[in-house]
């Protein structure tokens, strides 16, 4: 910053608040720190005794904090991101539509490693609703050198898009419900209505629900039949434990599907299976999906519907954050469960 005559200050950025005192009436800021001086301000400044001002001068190669925030946000944002006008030096990024938040974490670390640049976000990999605040960015000083801002923009370009919201594709879901007790009508199925509601909330529809016993061949035939009928996502419920009668994992393998993982370091949801039958995801869902507001379903299924092809390492990564704390009142997704 530098001190310059007030008459020469038009277009510069104030480095401090300027107080105006009206004896017996009021005392308060006439101009706030960060204000860009205009021609109309000169007379007012002279009237309150300011012949010189401490300012940043854009003509010296500095960029105001508001412009910095906007440029950083625009450089980082990909699809599905709305950017606010700067307020108090910060731009806010929100979800323009429902989808899965994807952040290049390494790029974010590099960006925040640049002196005077800050960019904070929520956790990546989670399903977000339209309008949710995802992050914010600003620089620390009132103004920074143009060269510094260009360095930050270059990092964003190298990791483009640094932050985006991936839309969910509307899937036709085939549901296979296993269990002799349901197949024979001894008990009423409770899984189907829960899954129908969950998939509909993600923009997908249940094509059909097929009931089978615990026989491997029968279950495998039902899975393949749904795929042949046009299902592009298959969910198999029941029979996911290690009990002798629980044969769902064996049935999924019997279809010829490539198994990514049987078991996940998440509670609830440890007995989860993910496989691919060609390009069709096949998920084996444990009973906890019926009873918990948040489970392995909510961590995995949105990412699959976004088109992400998950591998075992992606399942393993849930070990850090994969424990639900079973709070008396569930606050998911505003909690640490499943956050990467």
PECOR-V193915 format. One record per pair of residues at least 12 apart in sequence whose C-alpha atoms are under 8 Angstrom apart, sorted by the first residue. I is the first residue (numbers start at 0). J is the second residue. Records with the same first field share a line. If there is no record, write none. Layout:
I = J / J
This chain:
0 = 14 / 53 / 54 / 55 / 56
1 = 52 / 53 / 54 / 55
2 = 51 / 52 / 53 / 54
3 = 51 / 52 / 53 / 54
4 = 50 / 51 / 52
5 = 41 / 44 / 45 / 49 / 50 / 51 / 52
6 = 41 / 50
8 = 36 / 52 / 54
9 = 35 / 36 / 37 / 38 / 41
10 = 35 / 36 / 37 / 56 / 57
11 = 35 / 36 / 54 / 55 / 56 / 57
12 = 32 / 33 / 34 / 35 / 36 / 54 / 55 / 56 / 57 / 63 / 141 / 142
13 = 31 / 32 / 33 / 34 / 35 / 36 / 52 / 53 / 54 / 55
14 = 32 / 33 / 53 / 54 / 55 / 141
15 = 31 / 32 / 33 / 53
16 = 28 / 29 / 30 / 31 / 32
17 = 29 / 30 / 31 / 32
18 = 30
19 = 47
33 = 63 / 64 / 141
55 = 141 / 142
60 = 144 / 145
61 = 142 / 143 / 144 / 145
62 = 142 / 143 / 144 / 145
63 = 141 / 142 / 143
64 = 88 / 89 / 137 / 138 / 139 / 140 / 141 / 142 / 143
65 = 85 / 86 / 87 / 88 / 89 / 90 / 137
66 = 85
67 = 137 / 138 / 142 / 148
68 = 85 / 88 / 89 / 90 / 136 / 137 / 138
69 = 82 / 84 / 85 / 89 / 90
70 = 152
71 = 136 / 137 / 148 / 151 / 152
72 = 90 / 91 / 92 / 135 / 136
74 = 152 / 155 / 156
75 = 152 / 155 / 156 / 159 / 160 / 161 / 162
76 = 159 / 160 / 161 / 162 / 163
77 = 159 / 160 / 161 / 162 / 163 / 164
78 = 163 / 164 / 165
79 = 94 / 95 / 96 / 163 / 164 / 165 / 166
80 = 92 / 93 / 94 / 95 / 96 / 162 / 163 / 164
81 = 93 / 94 / 95
88 = 137 / 138 / 141
89 = 135 / 136 / 137 / 138
90 = 135 / 136 / 137
91 = 132 / 133 / 134 / 135 / 136
92 = 132 / 133 / 134 / 135
93 = 129 / 130 / 131 / 132 / 133 / 134
94 = 127 / 128 / 129 / 130 / 131 / 132 / 133 / 164
95 = 129 / 130 / 164
96 = 128 / 129 / 130 / 164 / 166
97 = 126 / 127 / 128 / 129 / 164 / 166 / 167
98 = 126 / 127 / 128 / 129 / 164 / 165 / 166 / 167 / 301 / 305
99 = 124 / 125 / 126 / 127 / 164 / 165 / 166 / 167 / 301 / 302 / 305
100 = 123 / 124 / 125 / 126 / 127 / 162 / 163 / 164 / 165
101 = 123 / 124 / 125 / 162 / 163 / 164 / 165
102 = 123 / 124 / 160 / 161 / 162 / 163
103 = 158 / 160 / 161 / 162
104 = 123 / 161
106 = 154 / 155 / 157 / 158 / 161
107 = 161
109 = 154
110 = 151 / 154 / 155
113 = 151
115 = 138 / 139 / 140 / 143
116 = 136 / 137 / 138 / 139 / 151
117 = 136 / 137 / 138 / 139
118 = 134 / 135 / 136 / 137
119 = 134 / 135 / 136
120 = 133 / 134 / 135
121 = 133 / 134
122 = 338 / 339
123 = 338 / 339
124 = 302 / 338 / 339
125 = 298 / 301 / 302 / 338
126 = 297 / 298 / 301 / 302
165 = 305
166 = 305
167 = 201 / 202 / 301 / 304 / 305 / 306
168 = 202 / 203 / 304 / 305 / 306
169 = 201 / 202 / 203 / 204 / 304
170 = 202 / 203 / 204 / 230 / 231 / 232 / 304
171 = 203 / 204 / 205 / 206 / 229 / 230 / 231 / 232
172 = 203 / 204 / 205 / 206 / 207 / 230 / 231 / 232 / 233 / 234
173 = 205 / 206 / 207 / 208 / 209 / 222 / 225 / 226 / 230 / 231 / 232 / 233 / 234
174 = 191 / 205 / 206 / 207 / 208 / 209 / 233 / 234 / 235 / 236
175 = 208 / 209 / 210 / 211 / 218 / 221 / 222 / 233 / 234 / 235 / 236
176 = 190 / 191 / 208 / 209 / 210 / 211 / 235 / 236 / 237
177 = 210 / 211 / 212 / 213 / 218 / 235 / 236 / 237 / 238 / 247
178 = 210 / 211 / 212 / 213 / 237 / 238
179 = 211 / 212 / 213
180 = 212
181 = 210 / 212
182 = 210 / 211 / 212
189 = 289
190 = 236 / 289
191 = 208
193 = 289
194 = 289
201 = 301
206 = 230
207 = 225
209 = 221
213 = 238 / 244 / 245 / 246 / 247
214 = 246 / 250
215 = 246 / 247 / 249 / 250 / 253
216 = 250 / 253
218 = 247 / 250 / 251
219 = 250 / 251 / 253 / 254
220 = 254
222 = 251 / 254
223 = 254
226 = 279
231 = 278 / 279 / 280
232 = 279 / 280 / 281
233 = 279 / 280 / 281 / 282
234 = 281 / 282 / 283 / 284
235 = 247 / 281 / 282 / 283 / 284
236 = 283 / 284 / 285 / 286
237 = 283 / 284 / 285 / 286
238 = 285
239 = 270 / 271 / 283 / 284 / 285
240 = 270 / 285
247 = 283
248 = 261 / 272 / 283
251 = 274 / 281
254 = 276
255 = 276
256 = 274 / 275 / 276 / 277
257 = 274 / 275 / 276
258 = 272 / 273 / 274 / 275
259 = 272 / 273 / 274 / 275 / 310 / 311
260 = 272 / 273 / 274 / 310 / 311 / 314
261 = 273
263 = 314 / 315 / 317 / 318
264 = 314 / 315 / 317 / 318 / 321
265 = 294 / 295 / 317 / 318 / 321 / 322 / 323 / 337
266 = 294 / 295 / 321 / 322 / 323
267 = 287 / 288 / 291 / 294 / 295 / 322 / 323
268 = 284 / 285 / 287 / 288 / 294 / 295 / 296
269 = 285 / 295
270 = 284 / 285
271 = 283 / 284 / 285 / 295
272 = 284
280 = 303
284 = 296
292 = 329 / 331
293 = 331
298 = 337
316 = 339
317 = 337 / 338 / 339
319 = 337 / 338 / 339
320 = 335 / 336 / 337 / 338 / 339
321 = 336 / 337 / 338
322 = 336 / 337
323 = 335 / 336
324 = 336
